[in-house]
Amino acid sequence: MSTEAEQLPHLHLAELTAAQFIDIWKHFDADGNGYIEGKELENFFTELETARRGAGVDPSHASFKEKLKEFMANFDKNSDGIIEMSELAQILPTEENFLLCFREFVRSSSEFMDAWRRYDTDRSGYIESNELQGFLSDLLKKSNRNYDEKKLNEYTQTILRMFDLNGDGKLGLSEMARLLPIQENFLLKFQGIRLTVKEFDSLFTFYDKDGNGYIDEQELDALLKDLCDKKKMDVGHIGLVDYKKSIMALADGGKLYRTEMEIVLCRDSTL
């Protein structure tokens, strides 16, 4: 564990830069799913305690487990047993905490989609790095945060480092959605019923009768029932309502566009 501690000298700092925060996050979020759980969480807390005490700790000891339990009670705000990015940002406060800024401004999937659409004007499912600067600039203004051009560039590069997983200089909707609180992340809700591209094309085309590239709320009801039948999922009425609510967060004026639905429902989407 001492080797890992040496790799992460930032853990003992009271104030972190945005880049340092990302280094810590990426180190412990080993599977890149946007949160820390299980062994990742234990490793993080072990390193945190080692940095605070200046000595090694024993994860199997009862006192360690008690401290971890107390730690989770303080920082796991929604009591789901995992640490999300915004929760970690409170544990390790950055000097200019734009991640928390984002959460203050975009608290739900529908607010996230409203913000996203202002920049993804061509509905490609991506925003370019120059558009990302505008997105962050608006975000900081709404949060009454002071910044200069140099800081804005730093924030932009930090977000790209965090979310541009394939290094193409663009941010996908699915990548940025990881900033949402887990209970609002529409992508996570559909992990169990993701389709192939072929399956999705067939299903969407069937319900998009006029071929205009979107379906409405009534058509979505039938599509979801069909989807659950195909996947042999007995979700019941409440489950269907929950799925529908998550997908309707993507709607623009009651219209659900093909590209946005593909990101949510398609497991091997190219978007």
C-alpha positions, -999 to 999 in steps of 0.1 A, spaced: 0 0 0 30 23 6 37 23 -31 1 34 -39 5 62 -13 37 74 -30 18 75 -63 -8 97 -48 10 125 -29 -21 148 -32 -41 129 -6 -26 148 23 -33 182 8 -60 203 23 -67 220 -10 -64 203 -44 -62 216 -79 -87 203 -104 -60 182 -121 -49 166 -88 -85 157 -79 -89 139 -113 -56 120 -107 -71 107 -74 -105 100 -89 -91 80 -119 -68 61 -96 -95 47 -74 -124 45 -99 -105 16 -115 -134 4 -137 -144 39 -148 -181 36 -139 -183 70 -123 -183 59 -87 -162 41 -61 -175 9 -44 -164 -23 -29 -127 -29 -30 -121 5 -47 -137 22 -17 -117 2 8 -85 11 -11 -94 47 -11 -102 49 26 -70 29 34 -49 55 15 -68 84 30 -62 71 66 -25 64 58 -21 99 45 -38 114 75 -20 94 101 14 92 84 14 54 91 -1 22 77 -35 9 86 -49 -26 88 -82 -29 68 -91 -61 86 -90 -45 120 -124 -37 137 -114 -1 143 -108 4 106 -142 -10 97 -158 13 123 -140 44 109 -151 34 74 -187 31 86 -185 66 102 -169 80 70 -197 66 49 -223 80 72 -207 115 68 -201 115 31 -224 90 14 -252 115 12 -278 92 -5 -269 62 17 -264 39 -13 -231 24 -1 -210 39 -29 -192 72 -33 -201 94 -63 -178 120 -79 -196 149 -62 -194 132 -28 -157 126 -32 -153 162 -42 -166 172 -7 -141 148 9 -112 162 -11 -123 198 -18 -107 212 -49 -95 248 -49 -122 257 -75 -148 231 -72 -165 232 -105 -177 196 -101 -200 207 -73 -208 238 -94 -222 214 -120 -243 195 -95 -258 227 -81 -267 238 -116 -278 204 -131 -295 184 -104 -317 161 -125 -315 143 -159 -341 167 -174 -320 197 -164 -289 180 -177 -306 174 -211 -317 210 -213 -282 222 -207 -268 196 -231 -291 205 -260 -280 242 -259 -246 230 -271 -253 197 -290 -274 217 -315 -270 191 -344 -281 162 -321 -250 143 -329 -247 130 -293 -214 149 -289 -201 184 -280 -167 196 -293 -140 209 -270 -147 245 -280 -184 241 -272 -174 226 -239 -158 259 -230 -190 277 -236 -209 251 -215 -185 255 -186 -185 293 -189 -223 294 -186 -221 270 -157 -196 292 -138 -216 323 -145 -248 307 -132 -230 297 -100 -215 332 -96 -180 319 -97 -151 342 -108 -128 328 -134 -103 340 -161 -95 326 -195 -66 306 -181 -88 289 -155 -115 282 -181 -89 265 -203 -77 244 -173 -113 234 -164 -120 224 -200 -89 202 -202 -97 187 -168 -132 177 -180 -118 163 -212 -92 142 -192 -120 129 -170 -147 121 -196 -131 119 -230 -124 82 -227 -114 76 -263 -93 107 -267 -111 121 -297 -114 157 -283 -152 153 -281 -175 146 -252 -203 121 -257 -237 124 -239 -230 91 -222 -196 103 -210 -209 135 -195 -240 118 -179 -216 103 -154 -216 137 -136 -253 132 -127 -263 118 -93 -266 80 -97 -303 80 -91 -307 105 -119 -283 88 -144 -307 75 -171 -279 53 -186 -275 32 -155 -312 24 -153 -311 6 -187 -280 -15 -182 -301 -47 -180 -320 -42 -212 -295 -28 -236 -300 -37 -273 -277 -44 -302 -276 -17 -330 -297 -40 -352 -323 -47 -325 -326 -10 -317 -329 0 -354 -357 -25 -359 -376 -15 -328 -373 23 -333 -382 21 -370 -413 1 -362 -426 28 -338 -413 58 -359 -441 52 -384 -436 84 -404 -398 82 -404 -393 117 -389 -365 105 -365 -385 108 -333 -413 91 -313 -438 107 -289 -448 97 -254 -477 74 -264 -454 55 -289 -429 52 -261 -454 33 -239 -458 7 -266 -421 5 -274 -411 -1 -237 -437 -28 -233 -424 -45 -265 -389 -41 -253 -396 -57 -219 -414 -86 -236 -385 -92 -259 -361 -92 -230 -385 -114 -209 -385 -88 -181 -413 -88 -157 -410 -52 -145 -447 -45 -137 -465 -12 -140 -443 7 -116 -411 -5 -133 -424 6 -167 -434 40 -153 -398 44 -139 -383 35 -172 -406 59 -190 -398 87 -167 -360 82 -172 -364 82 -210 -388 111 -211 -360 132 -194 -344 130 -229 -375 144 -246 -375 178 -263 -410 192 -264 -424 157 -260 -402 143 -288 -377 115 -283 -351 117 -310 -334 86 -324 -297 95 -316 -305 102 -279 -325 71 -275 -298 50 -291 -273 62 -265 -296 50 -237 -309 18 -252 -281 5 -274 -252 -13 -257 -228 -11 -287 -238 24 -299 -212 42 -319 -224 75 -305 
